[in-house]
Amino acid sequence: MSNYTMQKIENLVCSVVNEVLNDGADVLPSDVYDGKKNIPFKRAVARNVIFVTMHNCYGFTYQVIGQRADMDERSGMRCVRKFNDFIEYDAAYRDIASLLSKRLDEIYGE
């Protein structure tokens, strides 16, 4: 069940990121966890948003998220912290969060 949920989150977030950040190559759920350093901006944003969504909306622990991404759990925490910092002053992050919230509301009818 959790693998299915994680795949759904990855698909949803990648589609939202590609829609908002429409320049450059699309980020795909299959390659969102590829690379450790100097990864493309869209992939970094998608990864941050996926981790925030998994943790804050679905309650996955950082340990589970780290296992999924083949990363240390502290790296997952750093991604979440980056998202929370950037959403305050970066329009792209705000737009992504807003559109993702709308999509989640459509799915869950809230």
C-alpha positions in Angstrom: 0.0 0.0 0.0 2.7 2.5 0.9 4.6 1.9 -2.4 1.4 2.6 -4.3 0.8 5.8 -2.3 4.4 6.9 -2.8 4.2 6.3 -6.6 0.9 8.3 -6.8 2.6 11.2 -4.9 5.6 11.1 -7.1 3.5 11.1 -10.3 1.3 14.0 -9.0 4.2 16.2 -7.8 6.2 15.6 -11.1 3.2 16.7 -13.2 2.6 19.8 -11.0 6.3 20.8 -11.2 6.4 20.2 -14.9 3.3 22.4 -15.3 4.6 25.3 -13.2 8.2 25.1 -14.3 7.6 24.6 -18.0 11.1 25.4 -19.3 13.7 22.7 -19.8 13.3 18.9 -19.8 10.4 17.4 -17.9 11.2 15.7 -14.6 10.0 12.1 -14.5 9.0 10.0 -11.5 11.5 7.4 -12.6 14.5 9.7 -12.4 13.5 12.1 -9.6 15.9 10.4 -7.1 18.8 10.1 -9.6 21.9 12.0 -8.6 23.2 13.3 -5.3 25.0 16.5 -6.2 24.5 19.3 -8.7 21.1 17.9 -9.9 18.9 19.9 -12.3 16.7 22.6 -10.7 13.4 21.0 -11.6 14.5 17.6 -10.2 15.6 19.3 -7.0 12.3 21.1 -6.6 10.3 18.0 -7.4 12.3 16.0 -4.8 11.7 18.7 -2.1 8.0 18.8 -2.8 7.7 15.0 -2.9 9.4 14.8 0.5 7.2 17.5 2.0 4.0 15.9 0.7 5.0 12.4 1.9 5.9 13.7 5.3 3.4 16.4 6.0 0.3 15.2 4.1 0.7 11.4 4.3 2.7 11.0 7.5 5.6 9.0 6.1 8.7 9.1 8.4 12.0 10.5 7.3 13.5 7.0 7.6 10.9 5.6 5.1 11.3 8.5 2.8 15.1 8.1 2.9 14.8 4.4 2.1 12.6 5.2 -0.9 15.0 7.8 -2.2 18.2 5.8 -1.3 19.3 8.8 0.9 20.1 9.4 4.5 17.1 10.5 6.5 18.9 13.8 7.4 19.0 14.6 3.6 15.2 14.2 3.5 14.9 16.5 6.5 17.1 19.1 4.7 14.9 18.9 1.6 11.8 19.6 3.7 13.5 22.5 5.4 14.6 23.9 2.1 11.1 23.8 0.8 9.8 25.5 3.9 12.4 28.2 3.6 12.0 28.8 -0.1 8.2 28.9 -0.1 8.4 32.2 1.8 10.1 34.1 -0.9 10.3 32.0 -4.1 7.3 32.4 -6.5 7.9 29.1 -8.2 7.7 27.2 -4.9 4.5 29.1 -3.9 2.9 28.4 -7.3 3.8 24.7 -7.0 2.4 24.5 -3.5 -0.8 26.2 -4.5 -1.4 24.0 -7.5 -0.5 20.9 -5.6 -3.0 21.9 -2.8 -5.7 22.3 -5.4 -5.0 18.9 -7.0 -5.0 17.2 -3.6 -8.3 18.9 -2.8 -9.7 17.6 -6.1 -8.6 14.1 -5.3 -9.8 14.0 -1.7 -12.8 16.4 -2.1 -11.9 18.8 0.6 
